[in-house]
Amino acid sequence: MIPYGRQSIDEEDIKAVVDVLRSDWLTTGPKIEQFEKAITDFVGVKYAVAVNSGTAALHAAMFALGIRPGDEVIVPAITFASTANCVVFQGGTPVFADVNPETLLIDPSSVEAHLSKKTKAVIAVDYAGQPCDYKILQEMTAHYNIALVADACHSIGGRYQDRPVGSLALLNTFSFHPVKHITTGEGGMITTDDEKLADRMRLFRNHGITTDHRQREAQGSWFYEMVELGYNYRITDFQCALGMSQLKKLPKWIERRREIARRYDESFRNIRQIKPLSVNSQSFHVYHLYVVRIDIESNHLDRGMVFRQLREAGIGVNVHYIPVYLHPYYRLIFKTTSGQCPVAEDAYTKILSLPIYPKMSDQDVAKVIDSFLQVVNL
Ligand SMILES: *Cc1c(COP(=O)(O)O)cnc(C)c1O
């Protein structure tokens, strides 16, 4: 089976991890800051806070912004569940905005329609690796005096109007899960230019305690205070060593992803039944996912049928994502219902993610294209 995504690990990565395993610090050691520094240099912001998942990064962002019961945060209908869950972790209410039908990125007009006196923040998701329209989102959130958060878990290395992803919102979150562009096994990071928010997130990842083990050891002191209710969201040094080693290869890997996307684009250009998502001229898309819409009207094609036949042919297609508010948990707790975001729901019946990852061979790409054309031309 050709998977829809997979990690690339080389000998240099392995050596980086093993070197840390032989060192004094497995966690809260020097590699954490080094990885944070590497990411701030890469995205061009002042601060980065490393944590142990993308979900923890989103949770830390909601904590830093002071989201609490009674607050609303606007999120797109089509995203991974944790974009909305992080609001719930803090006792807030996620409010689902619809998406643009051509890009599946959050629709700024739907964001505006869902604003209320309780709205404290908007989380934009760079779906599939394409940055959202940050110019409009920045202006709107500034106008209403609410925070803009970028869930950039799909888009590290991307750019919007020549500004790097990671610098486009007040808080920007990354995930380093193995299907994402670079991996630390599990891991995440938040980037920001706001020192106070960065400090709050450092506190949050360490139980709400003011100093960490290494700082106390350096001071020869046992004293610490817990000033907030935090979590253990710390990442390990060997994970950060892996992250730094991976980051070096990111630009090359993005080029390969874009090359595969170009081949898909060219192959599907004249196929009426297969419509790739649109790319905005202002954005540099880094293709975490390559998503197409299957035209259900023609040839009596049904997405489920295409999915099954491609899986049978050894192509690991996938669907990203079920609109979050349709999950039983949200229906039960937040009384969400189908029909809330019609564009997202319509898109959900048509979308399919095709395999794309840097180590994918040209032969595999050709196999995906051939199998897909065969299935669709039934
Ligand atoms: C992967 C992902 C997350 C969560 O990241 P984890 O590291 O798996 O916790 C959040 N949002 C989006 C859009 C993601 O793709």
The ligand as an SDF file (V2000), in Angstrom:
LIG
                    3D

 15 15  0  0  0  0  0  0  0  0999 V2000
   -1.8970   17.1840   13.1010 C   0  0  0  0  0  0  0  0  0  0  0  0
   -2.7960   18.3280   13.3830 C   0  0  0  0  0  0  0  0  0  0  0  0
   -3.0470   18.7870   14.6820 C   0  0  0  0  0  0  0  0  0  0  0  0
   -2.6200   18.0550   15.9130 C   0  0  0  0  0  0  0  0  0  0  0  0
   -1.3060   17.7370   15.9700 O   0  0  0  0  0  0  0  0  0  0  0  0
   -0.7900   16.5230   16.8850 P   0  0  0  0  0  0  0  0  0  0  0  0
    0.6800   16.7210   16.8810 O   0  0  0  0  0  0  0  0  0  0  0  0
   -1.2200   15.2570   16.2110 O   0  0  0  0  0  0  0  0  0  0  0  0
   -1.3980   16.6710   18.2290 O   0  0  0  0  0  0  0  0  0  0  0  0
   -3.8210   19.9310   14.8290 C   0  0  0  0  0  0  0  0  0  0  0  0
   -4.3250   20.5870   13.7810 N   0  0  0  0  0  0  0  0  0  0  0  0
   -4.1250   20.1620   12.5210 C   0  0  0  0  0  0  0  0  0  0  0  0
   -4.7110   20.9330   11.3910 C   0  0  0  0  0  0  0  0  0  0  0  0
   -3.3720   19.0130   12.2880 C   0  0  0  0  0  0  0  0  0  0  0  0
   -3.2040   18.5600   11.0420 O   0  0  0  0  0  0  0  0  0  0  0  0
  1  2  1  0
  2  3  1  0
  2 14  2  0
  3  4  1  0
  3 10  2  0
  4  5  1  0
  5  6  1  0
  6  7  2  0
  6  8  1  0
  6  9  1  0
 10 11  1  0
 11 12  2  0
 12 13  1  0
 12 14  1  0
 14 15  1  0
M  END
$$$$
